Amino acid sequence: MLAGRILRAHGLRGALLLKADDYIMDALLPGTRVVLRRDGDELLSAAIDQLKRRHDDALLKLVGVKDRSAAEPLARSDAWIPEDCLPDAEDDAYYENDILGATVEDSDGSVLGLVTEVIQTGANDVWKVEGPEVTALIPVVKSVVTSIDSEAGRVVVNRKGLDFSRGGEDSA
């Protein structure tokens, strides 16, 4: 699972500046294996030595990355971790990788399409849902998304008040 992004090397002792969501940072414990990739190529697979959280990022130290010259080539890479490192999502919550590809149905059981993108807006996520006849942006709020079953890959939405475009690319 994509855990975050390595922004740059930090300091002289091989630390990396990591940008990741809080819930993922909670799972990044010493010993957890991290795979760094860029453009599909694996750059490094190593265990976490230490993680020091800061305001909205963290300093990540990986076993074997001893100095800045070893850390610099890892900048601008994606950090991946095994999914079993994360705690189970709370009720009606989800991990982004669990919701992508989920079937979206309305409350009558009609299939609207699949979640193809998760857009983070700050206030709430918005899902792009694409189907054979509709394309829609669906705000992830309780009045619209009534049920999330990430294990089954299924979500139920309340269509009332949503604007669906028929066969178009843009929607509201």
Secondary structure, DSSP 8 states (H G I E B T S, - for coil): -EEEEEEEEETTTTEEEEE--HHHHTT--TT-EEEEEETTEEEEEEEEEEEEE-SS-EEEEETT--SHHHHGGGTTEEEE--GGGS----TT---HHHHTT-EEEETTS-EEEEEEEEEE-SSSEEEEEE-SSEEEEEE-STTTEEEEETTTTEEEE--TT---EES-S---
